[in-house]
Amino acid sequence: MARLDDLLAMLPPVRREAPCVRRVFARAAECDANGGGWRLVRAPGRVNLIGEHTDYNGLPVMPMAINREITALFRPLPRGQVSLLSADGFRPRVFHASRAIDTYRKGDWGNYAKAAVQKLTSEFGLDSPSGLEAVIGGDIPGGAGLSSSSALVVAMALAFAAVNNLEIEPSRLADLMADGEQYVGTRGGGMDQAACLLGEQDRALRMDFRPLRIQPVPLPEGAEVIIANSLVVAEKSAEAKARYNLRSAECAMACALLGTHYGSEYPLLAHFHAAFEDPAAALEGVIEPRPMKPEEIAGRLAMTMGEFDQHFLDLGKGESLKVPGTGFQPYARARHVLTETRRVEKAQQALTAGDIAEVGALMNASHASCRDDHEVSCSELEALTRAARESGAAGARLTGAGFGGCIVALARSEDVSSVLDGIRRRYYEDWAARERPELLEQMQGSVSDNLFTSRPQTGARVLG
Ligand code: NG1
């Protein structure tokens, strides 16, 4: 177990200088003048290049780990006590590791730690686990579609596994944490935890699920990834959660409706996708391209309304999804997911061939489908993607769940500084200043903290 100075020296210079890392080390030093017994965990955020809202349908995505991360110093505590200090101003949290831990209130940062600890304690049948003390900080913008929450879950899982001497393959841990994070009430896919754990230097990850399979895809020489935060907070642990879960429910409705027509069961759109050469075409004429009321869908599926509610809307723990006033849109949601899958496949080929223009065009098409069919965009994301394209990006799209958060853009290296400049002027200094000045007032950090480039990074690990 290294001293704090030794641990700091293990970080690459650019991370050593990061203000959040400085804060974590300073806070730990206050806890312990001797600086003894600590270990360090790093867990990156991720950006998804293409393949949005596909993972929870069992269909592929293409994320990469980024140069913003959770950093935590930790050391064991007796009797399963977990004691967390935030270097970013969140309230301290203390709880006990067990197989069933009560949640804090919705939106509390401590729930992500509880998710990891509960999952590992129950999965490995730990009767008297070691607890841990941790000082945690990070510079992944929160609620921004860059998976700050999954990075926290993964960081806590690695720390808790380390103090309990559990050796877990990264891909198994990714699956466990994808499941474990459902503790916070989101029916997520598996992309975020896997990208955080399995990230590779300079490579995006074509990721397939059930079982998790990764094909690294090199980012072409001469291409740069730009990330820009719309500053609209889309915190999934709070209200955007319902809209996210609604998309997943609408996809499940589409599967059920397709099953009645084709006479097969499709538990996920992935099964439907596998059954047809041209799945998007096989959708046509089977589900009406319009909103549908719950009664109509239930009638088609020969379900009572009680069965319908229980099957599609029940979230457990007494919670259930509200029926949108406009009805459900199973056709549009399924069309997005099926056409997006095709775009992931094409983007993998285009990246491998170094065809930046083609990847950009696919990203633009993905954004249009996210906006028009999956309806997860908003005016800020529209203004921001427009700003990126008008500034010379090869392509730009919302990334992550949407409803706010970040966009990802691809630019040729020679265009990067003018694209960054253009986004700064067009979005932050012009559009947002005019239309949503309060976003700028509430902005965490500076524009540079919210508008940056990243090469693909290696995945999460414990040091020391
Ligand atoms: P964000 O909003 O970036 O955390 C969420 C899901 C992903 C995926 C994307 C949409 C969780 C933890 N993450 O990502 O699995 O479904 O939305 O592609 O639920």
Residues whose N, C-alpha, C, O or C-beta is under 5 A from the ligand:
A	BS01	NG1	G51 E52 H53 T54 D55 Y56 G145 L146 S147 T186 G188 G189 G190 M191 D192 G400 A401
